[in-house]
Structure formats: structure tokens, C-alpha cells
Amino acid sequence: MLTLNKLRDFGADVDTGLIRYMNNESFYLMLVNKSLNENRLSDL
């Protein structure tokens, strides 16, 4: 299961991400999980 601490361990800027999503941790994690499961990350 993906957690904020695991994202931090990978080097993600979790604090900035949470600010963008009004500190809604569950919404933030849902979007991160969704993007990681996309097969189009290389398009970014």
C-alpha cells in the first residue's frame, strides 16, 4: 500500500503535493495511485 512516507522515501515532494490538493491526503494518494497505474507516464 502506498503511503506518504513511502512517497517521501522515493523522493516525492509530498508536502507541495498535499498543498495542491488542500491537504486532502486520501485524494492525493488516490491520484498518485491512479497516475502510477497509467500506462502513459512516458507521455509526461
C-alpha distance matrix in Angstrom:
0.0 3.8 6.4 10.1 10.9 9.0 10.8 13.9 13.8 14.0 16.8 15.8 18.3 15.9 19.0 21.0 18.3 18.0 21.8 22.0 20.0 22.0 19.3 17.4 13.8 12.4 14.6 13.8 10.1 11.2 13.7 11.8 9.5 12.9 14.7 12.5 13.1 16.8 19.2 21.4 19.9 23.0 25.1 24.0
3.8 0.0 3.8 7.0 8.4 6.4 7.3 10.6 11.1 11.0 13.5 12.2 14.5 12.3 15.5 17.3 14.7 14.7 18.5 18.7 17.0 19.2 16.6 15.0 11.5 10.7 12.6 11.0 7.4 9.4 11.3 8.9 7.6 11.3 12.4 10.5 12.1 15.4 18.0 19.6 17.6 20.8 22.7 21.3
6.4 3.8 0.0 3.8 5.4 5.2 6.3 8.7 9.9 10.9 12.7 11.3 12.9 10.1 12.9 15.3 13.1 12.6 16.3 17.2 15.6 17.2 14.1 13.1 9.3 9.6 12.1 10.2 7.3 10.4 12.3 10.1 10.0 13.7 14.6 13.3 15.3 18.3 21.0 22.2 19.9 23.0 24.8 22.8
10.1 7.0 3.8 0.0 3.8 5.5 5.1 6.2 8.6 9.9 10.6 8.9 9.7 6.7 9.2 11.9 10.3 9.7 13.3 14.6 13.6 14.9 11.7 11.7 8.2 9.9 11.9 9.3 7.7 11.4 12.5 10.2 11.5 14.8 15.1 14.3 17.0 19.4 22.2 22.8 20.1 23.0 24.6 22.1
10.9 8.4 5.4 3.8 0.0 3.8 5.4 5.0 6.1 8.7 9.7 9.4 10.7 8.7 10.9 13.9 13.1 12.8 16.0 17.7 17.1 18.2 14.8 15.2 11.7 13.5 15.6 13.1 11.2 14.8 15.9 13.3 14.2 17.8 17.8 16.3 19.1 21.7 24.1 24.8 21.9 24.5 26.5 24.0
9.0 6.4 5.2 5.5 3.8 0.0 3.8 5.4 5.0 6.4 8.8 8.8 11.3 10.0 13.0 15.4 14.1 14.5 17.9 18.9 18.3 20.1 17.1 16.9 13.4 14.4 16.2 13.5 11.0 14.2 15.1 11.9 12.3 16.0 15.8 13.7 16.4 19.1 21.2 22.2 19.3 21.8 24.1 22.1
10.8 7.3 6.3 5.1 5.4 3.8 0.0 3.8 5.4 5.1 6.5 5.3 8.0 7.0 10.5 12.3 10.8 11.9 15.2 15.8 15.6 17.7 15.2 15.3 12.1 13.5 14.5 11.3 9.5 12.7 12.8 9.4 10.8 14.1 13.3 11.7 15.0 17.2 19.3 19.7 16.7 19.2 21.2 18.8
13.9 10.6 8.7 6.2 5.0 5.4 3.8 0.0 3.8 5.3 4.9 5.0 6.7 6.4 9.1 11.4 11.1 12.1 14.9 16.2 16.6 18.1 15.4 16.4 13.5 15.6 16.7 13.4 12.3 15.9 15.7 12.6 14.4 17.6 16.6 15.2 18.6 20.6 22.6 22.7 19.3 21.5 23.5 20.7
13.8 11.1 9.9 8.6 6.1 5.0 5.4 3.8 0.0 3.8 5.4 7.4 9.9 10.1 12.9 15.1 14.7 15.8 18.7 19.9 20.2 21.8 19.0 19.8 16.5 18.3 19.6 16.4 14.7 18.0 18.1 14.7 15.8 19.1 18.0 16.0 19.1 21.4 22.9 23.4 20.1 21.9 24.4 22.0
14.0 11.0 10.9 9.9 8.7 6.4 5.1 5.3 3.8 0.0 3.8 5.8 9.3 10.2 13.5 14.8 14.0 15.9 18.7 19.2 19.7 22.0 19.7 20.2 17.1 18.5 19.2 15.9 14.2 17.1 16.6 12.9 14.1 17.1 15.4 13.2 16.6 18.4 19.7 20.0 16.6 18.2 20.8 18.5
16.8 13.5 12.7 10.6 9.7 8.8 6.5 4.9 5.4 3.8 0.0 3.8 6.5 8.5 11.3 12.2 12.3 14.5 16.7 17.3 18.5 20.6 18.5 19.6 17.1 19.1 19.5 15.8 15.0 18.1 17.1 13.7 15.7 18.4 16.4 14.9 18.6 19.9 21.2 20.9 17.2 18.7 20.8 18.0
15.8 12.2 11.3 8.9 9.4 8.8 5.3 5.0 7.4 5.8 3.8 0.0 3.8 5.5 8.7 9.2 8.6 11.1 13.4 13.7 14.8 17.1 15.3 16.3 14.1 16.1 16.0 12.3 12.0 15.0 13.7 10.6 13.2 15.6 13.7 12.9 16.6 17.8 19.6 19.0 15.5 17.4 19.1 16.1
18.3 14.5 12.9 9.7 10.7 11.3 8.0 6.7 9.9 9.3 6.5 3.8 0.0 3.8 5.6 5.7 6.4 8.8 10.4 11.2 12.9 14.7 13.1 14.9 13.3 16.0 15.7 11.9 12.7 15.9 14.4 12.0 15.2 17.2 15.4 15.5 19.1 20.0 22.0 21.1 17.6 19.6 20.6 17.3
15.9 12.3 10.1 6.7 8.7 10.0 7.0 6.4 10.1 10.2 8.5 5.5 3.8 0.0 3.8 5.5 4.9 6.0 8.6 9.8 10.6 12.1 10.0 11.5 9.6 12.5 12.6 9.0 9.8 13.2 12.4 10.4 13.4 15.8 14.7 14.9 18.3 19.6 22.1 21.6 18.5 21.0 21.9 18.8
19.0 15.5 12.9 9.2 10.9 13.0 10.5 9.1 12.9 13.5 11.3 8.7 5.6 3.8 0.0 3.8 5.4 5.2 6.3 8.8 10.0 10.5 8.5 11.1 10.2 13.6 13.7 10.6 12.2 15.5 14.7 13.4 16.6 18.7 17.8 18.4 21.7 22.8 25.5 24.6 21.6 24.0 24.6 21.2
21.0 17.3 15.3 11.9 13.9 15.4 12.3 11.4 15.1 14.8 12.2 9.2 5.7 5.5 3.8 0.0 3.8 5.4 5.1 6.4 8.9 10.0 9.3 11.9 11.8 14.9 14.0 10.8 13.1 15.9 14.2 13.2 16.8 18.2 16.8 18.1 21.4 21.8 24.4 23.0 20.0 22.3 22.4 18.9
18.3 14.7 13.1 10.3 13.1 14.1 10.8 11.1 14.7 14.0 12.3 8.6 6.4 4.9 5.4 3.8 0.0 3.8 5.4 5.2 6.6 8.9 8.2 9.7 9.4 11.9 10.6 7.2 9.7 12.2 10.4 9.7 13.3 14.5 13.4 14.9 18.0 18.5 21.3 20.1 17.4 20.1 20.2 16.9
18.0 14.7 12.6 9.7 12.8 14.5 11.9 12.1 15.8 15.9 14.5 11.1 8.8 6.0 5.2 5.4 3.8 0.0 3.8 5.3 5.1 6.1 4.5 6.5 6.6 9.8 9.1 6.5 9.3 11.9 11.1 11.0 14.2 15.7 15.4 16.9 19.7 20.6 23.7 22.9 20.4 23.4 23.4 20.3
21.8 18.5 16.3 13.3 16.0 17.9 15.2 14.9 18.7 18.7 16.7 13.4 10.4 8.6 6.3 5.1 5.4 3.8 0.0 3.8 5.4 5.1 5.4 8.4 9.8 12.9 11.7 9.6 12.8 15.0 13.8 14.1 17.5 18.5 18.0 19.8 22.6 23.1 26.1 24.8 22.4 25.1 24.7 21.4
22.0 18.7 17.2 14.6 17.7 18.9 15.8 16.2 19.9 19.2 17.3 13.7 11.2 9.8 8.8 6.4 5.2 5.3 3.8 0.0 3.8 5.7 7.4 9.1 10.7 13.0 10.7 8.8 12.3 13.8 11.8 12.6 16.1 16.4 15.7 18.0 20.7 20.6 23.6 22.1 19.9 22.6 21.8 18.6
20.0 17.0 15.6 13.6 17.1 18.3 15.6 16.6 20.2 19.7 18.5 14.8 12.9 10.6 10.0 8.9 6.6 5.1 5.4 3.8 0.0 3.8 5.5 5.7 7.9 9.7 7.3 6.3 10.1 11.1 9.8 11.4 14.4 14.8 14.9 17.3 19.5 19.8 23.1 22.1 20.3 23.4 22.7 19.9
22.0 19.2 17.2 14.9 18.2 20.1 17.7 18.1 21.8 22.0 20.6 17.1 14.7 12.1 10.5 10.0 8.9 6.1 5.1 5.7 3.8 0.0 3.8 5.4 8.5 10.9 9.3 9.1 12.6 13.9 13.3 14.8 17.6 18.2 18.5 20.8 23.0 23.5 26.9 25.9 24.0 27.1 26.5 23.5
19.3 16.6 14.1 11.7 14.8 17.1 15.2 15.4 19.0 19.7 18.5 15.3 13.1 10.0 8.5 9.3 8.2 4.5 5.4 7.4 5.5 3.8 0.0 3.8 5.7 8.9 8.7 8.0 10.8 12.9 13.0 13.9 16.5 17.8 18.3 20.0 22.3 23.4 26.8 26.2 24.1 27.2 27.1 24.2
17.4 15.0 13.1 11.7 15.2 16.9 15.3 16.4 19.8 20.2 19.6 16.3 14.9 11.5 11.1 11.9 9.7 6.5 8.4 9.1 5.7 5.4 3.8 0.0 3.8 5.7 5.5 6.2 8.7 10.1 10.9 12.4 14.3 15.5 16.7 18.4 20.2 21.5 25.1 24.8 23.1 26.6 26.5 23.9
13.8 11.5 9.3 8.2 11.7 13.4 12.1 13.5 16.5 17.1 17.1 14.1 13.3 9.6 10.2 11.8 9.4 6.6 9.8 10.7 7.9 8.5 5.7 3.8 0.0 3.8 5.5 5.1 6.1 8.5 9.9 10.5 12.1 14.0 15.3 16.3 18.2 20.0 23.5 23.7 21.8 25.3 25.7 23.2
12.4 10.7 9.6 9.9 13.5 14.4 13.5 15.6 18.3 18.5 19.1 16.1 16.0 12.5 13.6 14.9 11.9 9.8 12.9 13.0 9.7 10.9 8.9 5.7 3.8 0.0 3.8 5.5 5.2 6.0 8.7 9.9 10.4 12.1 14.2 15.3 16.4 18.4 22.1 22.7 21.3 24.9 25.3 23.3
14.6 12.6 12.1 11.9 15.6 16.2 14.5 16.7 19.6 19.2 19.5 16.0 15.7 12.6 13.7 14.0 10.6 9.1 11.7 10.7 7.3 9.3 8.7 5.5 5.5 3.8 0.0 3.8 5.5 5.0 6.2 8.6 9.9 10.5 12.3 14.2 15.4 16.7 20.4 20.5 19.3 23.0 22.9 20.8
13.8 11.0 10.2 9.3 13.1 13.5 11.3 13.4 16.4 15.9 15.8 12.3 11.9 9.0 10.6 10.8 7.2 6.5 9.6 8.8 6.3 9.1 8.0 6.2 5.1 5.5 3.8 0.0 3.8 5.4 5.3 6.2 8.6 9.8 10.7 12.3 14.3 15.6 19.0 18.9 17.1 20.6 20.8 18.4
10.1 7.4 7.3 7.7 11.2 11.0 9.5 12.3 14.7 14.2 15.0 12.0 12.7 9.8 12.2 13.1 9.7 9.3 12.8 12.3 10.1 12.6 10.8 8.7 6.1 5.2 5.5 3.8 0.0 3.8 5.4 5.0 6.0 8.4 9.8 10.4 12.2 14.3 17.7 18.3 16.5 20.1 20.9 18.9
11.2 9.4 10.4 11.4 14.8 14.2 12.7 15.9 18.0 17.1 18.1 15.0 15.9 13.2 15.5 15.9 12.2 11.9 15.0 13.8 11.1 13.9 12.9 10.1 8.5 6.0 5.0 5.4 3.8 0.0 3.8 5.5 5.2 6.1 8.6 9.9 10.7 12.5 16.1 16.9 15.9 19.7 20.1 18.6
13.7 11.3 12.3 12.5 15.9 15.1 12.8 15.7 18.1 16.6 17.1 13.7 14.4 12.4 14.7 14.2 10.4 11.1 13.8 11.8 9.8 13.3 13.0 10.9 9.9 8.7 6.2 5.3 5.4 3.8 0.0 3.8 5.4 4.9 6.1 8.5 9.8 10.6 14.3 14.3 13.1 16.8 16.9 15.2
11.8 8.9 10.1 10.2 13.3 11.9 9.4 12.6 14.7 12.9 13.7 10.6 12.0 10.4 13.4 13.2 9.7 11.0 14.1 12.6 11.4 14.8 13.9 12.4 10.5 9.9 8.6 6.2 5.0 5.5 3.8 0.0 3.8 5.4 5.2 6.1 8.6 10.0 13.2 13.5 11.5 15.1 15.9 14.0
9.5 7.6 10.0 11.5 14.2 12.3 10.8 14.4 15.8 14.1 15.7 13.2 15.2 13.4 16.6 16.8 13.3 14.2 17.5 16.1 14.4 17.6 16.5 14.3 12.1 10.4 9.9 8.6 6.0 5.2 5.4 3.8 0.0 3.8 5.5 5.1 6.2 8.8 12.1 13.3 12.1 15.7 16.9 15.8
12.9 11.3 13.7 14.8 17.8 16.0 14.1 17.6 19.1 17.1 18.4 15.6 17.2 15.8 18.7 18.2 14.5 15.7 18.5 16.4 14.8 18.2 17.8 15.5 14.0 12.1 10.5 9.8 8.4 6.1 4.9 5.4 3.8 0.0 3.8 5.5 5.2 6.4 10.1 11.1 10.8 14.5 15.0 14.3
14.7 12.4 14.6 15.1 17.8 15.8 13.3 16.6 18.0 15.4 16.4 13.7 15.4 14.7 17.8 16.8 13.4 15.4 18.0 15.7 14.9 18.5 18.3 16.7 15.3 14.2 12.3 10.7 9.8 8.6 6.1 5.2 5.5 3.8 0.0 3.8 5.4 5.2 8.4 8.5 7.4 11.1 11.6 10.7
12.5 10.5 13.3 14.3 16.3 13.7 11.7 15.2 16.0 13.2 14.9 12.9 15.5 14.9 18.4 18.1 14.9 16.9 19.8 18.0 17.3 20.8 20.0 18.4 16.3 15.3 14.2 12.3 10.4 9.9 8.5 6.1 5.1 5.5 3.8 0.0 3.8 5.5 7.9 9.1 7.5 10.9 12.6 12.0
13.1 12.1 15.3 17.0 19.1 16.4 15.0 18.6 19.1 16.6 18.6 16.6 19.1 18.3 21.7 21.4 18.0 19.7 22.6 20.7 19.5 23.0 22.3 20.2 18.2 16.4 15.4 14.3 12.2 10.7 9.8 8.6 6.2 5.2 5.4 3.8 0.0 3.8 6.4 8.8 8.8 12.1 13.5 13.8
16.8 15.4 18.3 19.4 21.7 19.1 17.2 20.6 21.4 18.4 19.9 17.8 20.0 19.6 22.8 21.8 18.5 20.6 23.1 20.6 19.8 23.5 23.4 21.5 20.0 18.4 16.7 15.6 14.3 12.5 10.6 10.0 8.8 6.4 5.2 5.5 3.8 0.0 3.8 5.4 6.4 9.6 10.4 11.2
19.2 18.0 21.0 22.2 24.1 21.2 19.3 22.6 22.9 19.7 21.2 19.6 22.0 22.1 25.5 24.4 21.3 23.7 26.1 23.6 23.1 26.9 26.8 25.1 23.5 22.1 20.4 19.0 17.7 16.1 14.3 13.2 12.1 10.1 8.4 7.9 6.4 3.8 0.0 3.8 5.9 7.8 9.0 10.9
21.4 19.6 22.2 22.8 24.8 22.2 19.7 22.7 23.4 20.0 20.9 19.0 21.1 21.6 24.6 23.0 20.1 22.9 24.8 22.1 22.1 25.9 26.2 24.8 23.7 22.7 20.5 18.9 18.3 16.9 14.3 13.5 13.3 11.1 8.5 9.1 8.8 5.4 3.8 0.0 3.8 5.3 5.4 7.5
19.9 17.6 19.9 20.1 21.9 19.3 16.7 19.3 20.1 16.6 17.2 15.5 17.6 18.5 21.6 20.0 17.4 20.4 22.4 19.9 20.3 24.0 24.1 23.1 21.8 21.3 19.3 17.1 16.5 15.9 13.1 11.5 12.1 10.8 7.4 7.5 8.8 6.4 5.9 3.8 0.0 3.8 5.3 5.6
23.0 20.8 23.0 23.0 24.5 21.8 19.2 21.5 21.9 18.2 18.7 17.4 19.6 21.0 24.0 22.3 20.1 23.4 25.1 22.6 23.4 27.1 27.2 26.6 25.3 24.9 23.0 20.6 20.1 19.7 16.8 15.1 15.7 14.5 11.1 10.9 12.1 9.6 7.8 5.3 3.8 0.0 3.8 5.3
25.1 22.7 24.8 24.6 26.5 24.1 21.2 23.5 24.4 20.8 20.8 19.1 20.6 21.9 24.6 22.4 20.2 23.4 24.7 21.8 22.7 26.5 27.1 26.5 25.7 25.3 22.9 20.8 20.9 20.1 16.9 15.9 16.9 15.0 11.6 12.6 13.5 10.4 9.0 5.4 5.3 3.8 0.0 3.8
24.0 21.3 22.8 22.1 24.0 22.1 18.8 20.7 22.0 18.5 18.0 16.1 17.3 18.8 21.2 18.9 16.9 20.3 21.4 18.6 19.9 23.5 24.2 23.9 23.2 23.3 20.8 18.4 18.9 18.6 15.2 14.0 15.8 14.3 10.7 12.0 13.8 11.2 10.9 7.5 5.6 5.3 3.8 0.0
